[in-house]
Amino acid sequence: MPEIKYEVVDKIGIVSEGNNGWNKELNLISWNDREPVYDIRTWSPDHEKMGKGVTISVAEAKMLRDMLNNLNLD
C-alpha cells in the first residue's frame, strides 16, 4: 500500500478528548500535496497515528455550518 502523505496546515481545535490520549480534532489538512480540506478524525498525541475520519471541502463546510446553525441544540 502506498504511503499517505499529509500536512496539517492549521490545527483548528479539539472536538473531544479520549481517555486513551487520542483526541478528535478539526484540522485543515493537505493530503498527498492536494488542496487543503477540513478534516475531523482522531489523532494520537504525537500525530503519528490517526483513526478513520471525514474530510469536507470549503463548500461542504459552509453547508454543514448552515445546517448546524439551524439545529436546536438546547
SVG drawing of the C-alpha trace seen along z (x, -y; Angstrom):
<svg xmlns="http://www.w3.org/2000/svg" viewBox="-34 -29 39 31">
<polyline fill="none" stroke="black" stroke-width="0.4" points="0.0,0.0 1.4,-3.4 2.4,-5.8 -0.1,-8.5 1.4,-12.0 -0.3,-14.7 0.5,-18.1 -1.6,-19.7 -1.9,-23.2 -4.0,-24.6 -4.9,-23.0 -8.4,-24.4 -9.4,-22.7 -10.1,-19.7 -13.6,-18.4 -13.3,-15.9 -10.5,-14.2 -10.4,-10.4 -9.4,-8.5 -6.6,-6.9 -4.9,-10.2 -6.2,-10.3 -8.2,-13.5 -10.9,-14.0 -9.7,-17.1 -10.9,-19.5 -7.9,-20.5 -7.2,-21.8 -5.1,-19.1 -3.4,-18.7 -3.5,-15.1 -0.9,-13.9 0.0,-17.5 -3.6,-18.4 -5.6,-21.5 -6.2,-21.5 -9.6,-20.2 -11.3,-20.3 -10.8,-17.1 -12.4,-15.6 -10.7,-12.5 -9.0,-11.0 -5.2,-11.5 -2.6,-10.0 -0.9,-12.5 2.1,-12.7 0.1,-12.9 1.9,-9.9 -1.2,-7.7 -4.7,-8.5 -8.2,-6.9 -10.8,-7.0 -12.3,-10.4 -14.1,-12.5 -12.9,-15.3 -15.0,-18.1 -14.4,-20.8 -14.9,-24.5 -18.3,-24.3 -19.3,-21.3 -18.1,-23.0 -20.4,-26.0 -23.4,-23.7 -22.6,-21.9 -22.3,-25.2 -25.7,-26.3 -27.3,-23.0 -25.8,-23.1 -26.9,-26.7 -30.5,-25.6 -30.4,-22.9 -31.9,-23.5 -29.1,-22.0 -30.5,-23.2"/>
</svg>
